[in-house]
Amino acid sequence: MSTPAGEVYRIDWLPGTDVLHGTCHCGAEHTAQDPVRMWAWMLAHPEGHDAQEDTP
């Protein structure tokens, strides 16, 4: 799977937690504790962007 050079996916770790905060190239945001679930959400663009956050 290739993506255009203009697409930027960003995942930040929230210090002091086990939570990851992701921002898709489209601007949608998501939080997750599992990096695999985070990347699955990112790469499913645009499907899945309505998913509930799974933070505790």
HTML snippet that shows the backbone in 3Dmol.js (N, CA, C, O; Angstrom):
<script src="https://3Dmol.org/build/3Dmol-min.js"></script>
<div id="view" style="width:600px;height:400px;position:relative"></div>
<script>
const pdb = `
ATOM      1  N   MET A   1       0.851  -1.178   0.000  1.00  0.00           N
ATOM      2  CA  MET A   1       0.000   0.000   0.000  1.00  0.00           C
ATOM      3  C   MET A   1       0.888   1.229   0.000  1.00  0.00           C
ATOM      4  O   MET A   1       1.759   1.373   0.857  1.00  0.00           O
ATOM      5  N   SER A   2       0.672   2.099  -0.944  1.00  0.00           N
ATOM      6  CA  SER A   2       1.443   3.330  -0.957  1.00  0.00           C
ATOM      7  C   SER A   2       0.525   4.498  -0.647  1.00  0.00           C
ATOM      8  O   SER A   2      -0.670   4.461  -0.942  1.00  0.00           O
ATOM      9  N   THR A   3       1.091   5.522  -0.057  1.00  0.00           N
ATOM     10  CA  THR A   3       0.329   6.712   0.259  1.00  0.00           C
ATOM     11  C   THR A   3       1.012   7.911  -0.378  1.00  0.00           C
ATOM     12  O   THR A   3       2.238   7.951  -0.477  1.00  0.00           O
ATOM     13  N   PRO A   4       0.227   8.883  -0.807  1.00  0.00           N
ATOM     14  CA  PRO A   4       0.831  10.092  -1.357  1.00  0.00           C
ATOM     15  C   PRO A   4       1.741  10.761  -0.328  1.00  0.00           C
ATOM     16  O   PRO A   4       1.493  10.679   0.875  1.00  0.00           O
ATOM     17  N   ALA A   5       2.771  11.406  -0.796  1.00  0.00           N
ATOM     18  CA  ALA A   5       3.760  12.022   0.094  1.00  0.00           C
ATOM     19  C   ALA A   5       3.142  13.068   1.014  1.00  0.00           C
ATOM     20  O   ALA A   5       3.724  13.372   2.055  1.00  0.00           O
ATOM     21  N   GLY A   6       1.996  13.623   0.673  1.00  0.00           N
ATOM     22  CA  GLY A   6       1.376  14.668   1.477  1.00  0.00           C
ATOM     23  C   GLY A   6       0.619  14.166   2.687  1.00  0.00           C
ATOM     24  O   GLY A   6       0.193  14.970   3.515  1.00  0.00           O
ATOM     25  N   GLU A   7       0.435  12.850   2.818  1.00  0.00           N
ATOM     26  CA  GLU A   7      -0.325  12.313   3.941  1.00  0.00           C
ATOM     27  C   GLU A   7       0.589  12.123   5.144  1.00  0.00           C
ATOM     28  O   GLU A   7       1.615  11.449   5.057  1.00  0.00           O
ATOM     29  N   VAL A   8       0.208  12.723   6.266  1.00  0.00           N
ATOM     30  CA  VAL A   8       0.997  12.614   7.488  1.00  0.00           C
ATOM     31  C   VAL A   8       0.130  11.978   8.563  1.00  0.00           C
ATOM     32  O   VAL A   8      -0.973  12.444   8.850  1.00  0.00           O
ATOM     33  N   TYR A   9       0.639  10.922   9.144  1.00  0.00           N
ATOM     34  CA  TYR A   9      -0.012  10.243  10.262  1.00  0.00           C
ATOM     35  C   TYR A   9       0.830  10.522  11.487  1.00  0.00           C
ATOM     36  O   TYR A   9       2.049  10.359  11.448  1.00  0.00           O
ATOM     37  N   ARG A  10       0.202  10.941  12.579  1.00  0.00           N
ATOM     38  CA  ARG A  10       0.961  11.282  13.774  1.00  0.00           C
ATOM     39  C   ARG A  10       0.394  10.533  14.966  1.00  0.00           C
ATOM     40  O   ARG A  10      -0.815  10.527  15.196  1.00  0.00           O
ATOM     41  N   ILE A  11       1.287   9.902  15.720  1.00  0.00           N
ATOM     42  CA  ILE A  11       0.898   9.240  16.963  1.00  0.00           C
ATOM     43  C   ILE A  11       1.808   9.758  18.059  1.00  0.00           C
ATOM     44  O   ILE A  11       3.033   9.679  17.967  1.00  0.00           O
ATOM     45  N   ASP A  12       1.180  10.293  19.103  1.00  0.00           N
ATOM     46  CA  ASP A  12       1.911  10.804  20.259  1.00  0.00           C
ATOM     47  C   ASP A  12       1.573   9.966  21.476  1.00  0.00           C
ATOM     48  O   ASP A  12       0.446   9.494  21.628  1.00  0.00           O
ATOM     49  N   TRP A  13       2.542   9.790  22.326  1.00  0.00           N
ATOM     50  CA  TRP A  13       2.338   9.117  23.604  1.00  0.00           C
ATOM     51  C   TRP A  13       2.014  10.182  24.628  1.00  0.00           C
ATOM     52  O   TRP A  13       2.708  11.195  24.707  1.00  0.00           O
ATOM     53  N   LEU A  14       0.974   9.972  25.411  1.00  0.00           N
ATOM     54  CA  LEU A  14       0.607  10.927  26.447  1.00  0.00           C
ATOM     55  C   LEU A  14       1.399  10.596  27.710  1.00  0.00           C
ATOM     56  O   LEU A  14       1.101   9.603  28.374  1.00  0.00           O
ATOM     57  N   PRO A  15       2.400  11.405  28.054  1.00  0.00           N
ATOM     58  CA  PRO A  15       3.285  11.117  29.193  1.00  0.00           C
ATOM     59  C   PRO A  15       2.519  10.834  30.478  1.00  0.00           C
ATOM     60  O   PRO A  15       1.508  11.471  30.773  1.00  0.00           O
ATOM     61  N   GLY A  16       3.018   9.877  31.227  1.00  0.00           N
ATOM     62  CA  GLY A  16       2.403   9.499  32.495  1.00  0.00           C
ATOM     63  C   GLY A  16       1.235   8.541  32.340  1.00  0.00           C
ATOM     64  O   GLY A  16       0.585   8.188  33.324  1.00  0.00           O
ATOM     65  N   THR A  17       0.961   8.113  31.099  1.00  0.00           N
ATOM     66  CA  THR A  17      -0.153   7.191  30.842  1.00  0.00           C
ATOM     67  C   THR A  17       0.325   6.102  29.882  1.00  0.00           C
ATOM     68  O   THR A  17       1.463   6.123  29.413  1.00  0.00           O
ATOM     69  N   ASP A  18      -0.552   5.168  29.605  1.00  0.00           N
ATOM     70  CA  ASP A  18      -0.315   4.156  28.575  1.00  0.00           C
ATOM     71  C   ASP A  18      -1.117   4.497  27.325  1.00  0.00           C
ATOM     72  O   ASP A  18      -1.383   3.619  26.504  1.00  0.00           O
ATOM     73  N   VAL A  19      -1.500   5.746  27.172  1.00  0.00           N
ATOM     74  CA  VAL A  19      -2.411   6.168  26.119  1.00  0.00           C
ATOM     75  C   VAL A  19      -1.642   6.775  24.945  1.00  0.00           C
ATOM     76  O   VAL A  19      -0.718   7.570  25.116  1.00  0.00           O
ATOM     77  N   LEU A  20      -2.061   6.369  23.749  1.00  0.00           N
ATOM     78  CA  LEU A  20      -1.541   6.945  22.514  1.00  0.00           C
ATOM     79  C   LEU A  20      -2.623   7.833  21.921  1.00  0.00           C
ATOM     80  O   LEU A  20      -3.806   7.498  21.967  1.00  0.00           O
ATOM     81  N   HIS A  21      -2.214   8.959  21.367  1.00  0.00           N
ATOM     82  CA  HIS A  21      -3.144   9.871  20.718  1.00  0.00           C
ATOM     83  C   HIS A  21      -2.737   9.978  19.266  1.00  0.00           C
ATOM     84  O   HIS A  21      -1.628  10.411  18.955  1.00  0.00           O
ATOM     85  N   GLY A  22      -3.636   9.585  18.372  1.00  0.00           N
ATOM     86  CA  GLY A  22      -3.330   9.608  16.949  1.00  0.00           C
ATOM     87  C   GLY A  22      -4.111  10.670  16.211  1.00  0.00           C
ATOM     88  O   GLY A  22      -5.268  10.945  16.527  1.00  0.00           O
ATOM     89  N   THR A  23      -3.461  11.265  15.221  1.00  0.00           N
ATOM     90  CA  THR A  23      -4.108  12.223  14.347  1.00  0.00           C
ATOM     91  C   THR A  23      -3.890  11.764  12.917  1.00  0.00           C
ATOM     92  O   THR A  23      -2.753  11.637  12.463  1.00  0.00           O
ATOM     93  N   CYS A  24      -4.979  11.517  12.212  1.00  0.00           N
ATOM     94  CA  CYS A  24      -4.932  11.086  10.822  1.00  0.00           C
ATOM     95  C   CYS A  24      -4.628  12.290   9.930  1.00  0.00           C
ATOM     96  O   CYS A  24      -4.794  13.437  10.346  1.00  0.00           O
ATOM     97  N   HIS A  25      -4.187  12.023   8.715  1.00  0.00           N
ATOM     98  CA  HIS A  25      -3.917  13.103   7.771  1.00  0.00           C
ATOM     99  C   HIS A  25      -5.153  13.927   7.462  1.00  0.00           C
ATOM    100  O   HIS A  25      -5.043  15.066   7.009  1.00  0.00           O
ATOM    101  N   CYS A  26      -6.349  13.355   7.706  1.00  0.00           N
ATOM    102  CA  CYS A  26      -7.590  14.079   7.447  1.00  0.00           C
ATOM    103  C   CYS A  26      -8.001  14.960   8.623  1.00  0.00           C
ATOM    104  O   CYS A  26      -8.958  15.727   8.523  1.00  0.00           O
ATOM    105  N   GLY A  27      -7.276  14.849   9.741  1.00  0.00           N
ATOM    106  CA  GLY A  27      -7.582  15.654  10.916  1.00  0.00           C
ATOM    107  C   GLY A  27      -8.360  14.908  11.985  1.00  0.00           C
ATOM    108  O   GLY A  27      -8.511  15.416  13.096  1.00  0.00           O
ATOM    109  N   ALA A  28      -8.862  13.708  11.678  1.00  0.00           N
ATOM    110  CA  ALA A  28      -9.582  12.919  12.677  1.00  0.00           C
ATOM    111  C   ALA A  28      -8.609  12.503  13.779  1.00  0.00           C
ATOM    112  O   ALA A  28      -7.436  12.243  13.514  1.00  0.00           O
ATOM    113  N   GLU A  29      -9.106  12.442  15.020  1.00  0.00           N
ATOM    114  CA  GLU A  29      -8.275  12.072  16.160  1.00  0.00           C
ATOM    115  C   GLU A  29      -8.848  10.850  16.852  1.00  0.00           C
ATOM    116  O   GLU A  29     -10.049  10.586  16.791  1.00  0.00           O
ATOM    117  N   HIS A  30      -7.966  10.109  17.512  1.00  0.00           N
ATOM    118  CA  HIS A  30      -8.346   8.856  18.170  1.00  0.00           C
ATOM    119  C   HIS A  30      -7.355   8.587  19.286  1.00  0.00           C
ATOM    120  O   HIS A  30      -6.186   8.957  19.174  1.00  0.00           O
ATOM    121  N   THR A  31      -7.796   7.952  20.357  1.00  0.00           N
ATOM    122  CA  THR A  31      -6.895   7.526  21.414  1.00  0.00           C
ATOM    123  C   THR A  31      -7.028   6.025  21.603  1.00  0.00           C
ATOM    124  O   THR A  31      -8.101   5.454  21.406  1.00  0.00           O
ATOM    125  N   ALA A  32      -5.931   5.398  21.985  1.00  0.00           N
ATOM    126  CA  ALA A  32      -5.923   3.954  22.209  1.00  0.00           C
ATOM    127  C   ALA A  32      -4.731   3.599  23.082  1.00  0.00           C
ATOM    128  O   ALA A  32      -3.748   4.340  23.130  1.00  0.00           O
ATOM    129  N   GLN A  33      -4.814   2.475  23.768  1.00  0.00           N
ATOM    130  CA  GLN A  33      -3.685   1.980  24.543  1.00  0.00           C
ATOM    131  C   GLN A  33      -2.862   0.984  23.738  1.00  0.00           C
ATOM    132  O   GLN A  33      -1.677   0.798  24.016  1.00  0.00           O
ATOM    133  N   ASP A  34      -3.458   0.354  22.767  1.00  0.00           N
ATOM    134  CA  ASP A  34      -2.795  -0.676  21.968  1.00  0.00           C
ATOM    135  C   ASP A  34      -2.276  -0.076  20.660  1.00  0.00           C
ATOM    136  O   ASP A  34      -3.068   0.404  19.849  1.00  0.00           O
ATOM    137  N   PRO A  35      -0.947  -0.095  20.440  1.00  0.00           N
ATOM    138  CA  PRO A  35      -0.415   0.487  19.206  1.00  0.00           C
ATOM    139  C   PRO A  35      -0.920  -0.198  17.939  1.00  0.00           C
ATOM    140  O   PRO A  35      -1.047   0.450  16.901  1.00  0.00           O
ATOM    141  N   VAL A  36      -1.209  -1.491  18.006  1.00  0.00           N
ATOM    142  CA  VAL A  36      -1.720  -2.195  16.826  1.00  0.00           C
ATOM    143  C   VAL A  36      -3.105  -1.669  16.462  1.00  0.00           C
ATOM    144  O   VAL A  36      -3.396  -1.440  15.288  1.00  0.00           O
ATOM    145  N   ARG A  37      -3.956  -1.478  17.465  1.00  0.00           N
ATOM    146  CA  ARG A  37      -5.298  -0.927  17.209  1.00  0.00           C
ATOM    147  C   ARG A  37      -5.214   0.501  16.679  1.00  0.00           C
ATOM    148  O   ARG A  37      -6.006   0.905  15.828  1.00  0.00           O
ATOM    149  N   MET A  38      -4.239   1.265  17.193  1.00  0.00           N
ATOM    150  CA  MET A  38      -4.073   2.638  16.716  1.00  0.00           C
ATOM    151  C   MET A  38      -3.712   2.653  15.231  1.00  0.00           C
ATOM    152  O   MET A  38      -4.319   3.389  14.453  1.00  0.00           O
ATOM    153  N   TRP A  39      -2.721   1.837  14.834  1.00  0.00           N
ATOM    154  CA  TRP A  39      -2.314   1.808  13.430  1.00  0.00           C
ATOM    155  C   TRP A  39      -3.416   1.238  12.550  1.00  0.00           C
ATOM    156  O   TRP A  39      -3.585   1.690  11.418  1.00  0.00           O
ATOM    157  N   ALA A  40      -4.169   0.257  13.038  1.00  0.00           N
ATOM    158  CA  ALA A  40      -5.282  -0.291  12.266  1.00  0.00           C
ATOM    159  C   ALA A  40      -6.312   0.805  11.998  1.00  0.00           C
ATOM    160  O   ALA A  40      -6.845   0.904  10.893  1.00  0.00           O
ATOM    161  N   TRP A  41      -6.591   1.628  13.013  1.00  0.00           N
ATOM    162  CA  TRP A  41      -7.529   2.743  12.845  1.00  0.00           C
ATOM    163  C   TRP A  41      -6.994   3.731  11.815  1.00  0.00           C
ATOM    164  O   TRP A  41      -7.723   4.174  10.927  1.00  0.00           O
ATOM    165  N   MET A  42      -5.708   4.074  11.945  1.00  0.00           N
ATOM    166  CA  MET A  42      -5.093   5.028  11.021  1.00  0.00           C
ATOM    167  C   MET A  42      -5.163   4.539   9.576  1.00  0.00           C
ATOM    168  O   MET A  42      -5.588   5.269   8.680  1.00  0.00           O
ATOM    169  N   LEU A  43      -4.745   3.306   9.365  1.00  0.00           N
ATOM    170  CA  LEU A  43      -4.618   2.783   8.011  1.00  0.00           C
ATOM    171  C   LEU A  43      -5.956   2.387   7.395  1.00  0.00           C
ATOM    172  O   LEU A  43      -6.021   2.096   6.200  1.00  0.00           O
ATOM    173  N   ALA A  44      -7.023   2.373   8.194  1.00  0.00           N
ATOM    174  CA  ALA A  44      -8.363   2.062   7.680  1.00  0.00           C
ATOM    175  C   ALA A  44      -9.034   3.301   7.090  1.00  0.00           C
ATOM    176  O   ALA A  44     -10.190   3.233   6.673  1.00  0.00           O
ATOM    177  N   HIS A  45      -8.343   4.402   7.050  1.00  0.00           N
ATOM    178  CA  HIS A  45      -8.907   5.673   6.577  1.00  0.00           C
ATOM    179  C   HIS A  45      -9.687   5.497   5.284  1.00  0.00           C
ATOM    180  O   HIS A  45      -9.180   4.846   4.370  1.00  0.00           O
ATOM    181  N   PRO A  46     -10.868   6.030   5.161  1.00  0.00           N
ATOM    182  CA  PRO A  46     -11.614   6.801   6.149  1.00  0.00           C
ATOM    183  C   PRO A  46     -12.525   5.934   7.009  1.00  0.00           C
ATOM    184  O   PRO A  46     -13.202   6.447   7.901  1.00  0.00           O
ATOM    185  N   GLU A  47     -12.552   4.628   6.754  1.00  0.00           N
ATOM    186  CA  GLU A  47     -13.407   3.743   7.548  1.00  0.00           C
ATOM    187  C   GLU A  47     -12.871   3.644   8.974  1.00  0.00           C
ATOM    188  O   GLU A  47     -11.660   3.655   9.195  1.00  0.00           O
ATOM    189  N   GLY A  48     -13.771   3.550   9.920  1.00  0.00           N
ATOM    190  CA  GLY A  48     -13.356   3.384  11.304  1.00  0.00           C
ATOM    191  C   GLY A  48     -13.145   4.679  12.048  1.00  0.00           C
ATOM    192  O   GLY A  48     -12.922   4.660  13.259  1.00  0.00           O
ATOM    193  N   HIS A  49     -13.210   5.807  11.361  1.00  0.00           N
ATOM    194  CA  HIS A  49     -12.971   7.066  12.040  1.00  0.00           C
ATOM    195  C   HIS A  49     -14.113   7.458  12.970  1.00  0.00           C
ATOM    196  O   HIS A  49     -14.004   8.438  13.707  1.00  0.00           O
ATOM    197  N   ASP A  50     -15.201   6.702  12.942  1.00  0.00           N
ATOM    198  CA  ASP A  50     -16.300   6.954  13.865  1.00  0.00           C
ATOM    199  C   ASP A  50     -16.180   6.098  15.118  1.00  0.00           C
ATOM    200  O   ASP A  50     -17.043   6.162  15.993  1.00  0.00           O
ATOM    201  N   ALA A  51     -15.124   5.300  15.217  1.00  0.00           N
ATOM    202  CA  ALA A  51     -14.967   4.365  16.343  1.00  0.00           C
ATOM    203  C   ALA A  51     -14.876   5.108  17.664  1.00  0.00           C
ATOM    204  O   ALA A  51     -14.367   6.227  17.727  1.00  0.00           O
ATOM    205  N   GLN A  52     -15.370   4.478  18.713  1.00  0.00           N
ATOM    206  CA  GLN A  52     -15.275   5.033  20.049  1.00  0.00           C
ATOM    207  C   GLN A  52     -13.835   4.992  20.512  1.00  0.00           C
ATOM    208  O   GLN A  52     -13.080   4.094  20.139  1.00  0.00           O
ATOM    209  N   GLU A  53     -13.456   5.958  21.319  1.00  0.00           N
ATOM    210  CA  GLU A  53     -12.126   5.932  21.928  1.00  0.00           C
ATOM    211  C   GLU A  53     -12.105   4.788  22.918  1.00  0.00           C
ATOM    212  O   GLU A  53     -13.109   4.495  23.568  1.00  0.00           O
ATOM    213  N   ASP A  54     -10.945   4.137  23.030  1.00  0.00           N
ATOM    214  CA  ASP A  54     -10.887   2.998  23.941  1.00  0.00           C
ATOM    215  C   ASP A  54      -9.948   3.267  25.114  1.00  0.00           C
ATOM    216  O   ASP A  54      -9.258   2.360  25.579  1.00  0.00           O
ATOM    217  N   THR A  55      -9.922   4.492  25.586  1.00  0.00           N
ATOM    218  CA  THR A  55      -9.119   4.816  26.755  1.00  0.00           C
ATOM    219  C   THR A  55      -9.878   4.409  27.998  1.00  0.00           C
ATOM    220  O   THR A  55     -11.108   4.357  27.980  1.00  0.00           O
ATOM    221  N   PRO A  56      -9.170   4.118  29.079  1.00  0.00           N
ATOM    222  CA  PRO A  56      -9.843   3.678  30.310  1.00  0.00           C
ATOM    223  C   PRO A  56     -10.692   4.768  30.933  1.00  0.00           C
ATOM    224  O   PRO A  56     -11.317   4.546  31.971  1.00  0.00           O
TER     225      PRO A  56
END
`;
const viewer = $3Dmol.createViewer("view");
viewer.addModel(pdb, "pdb");
viewer.setStyle({}, {cartoon: {color: "spectrum"}});
viewer.zoomTo();
viewer.render();
</script>
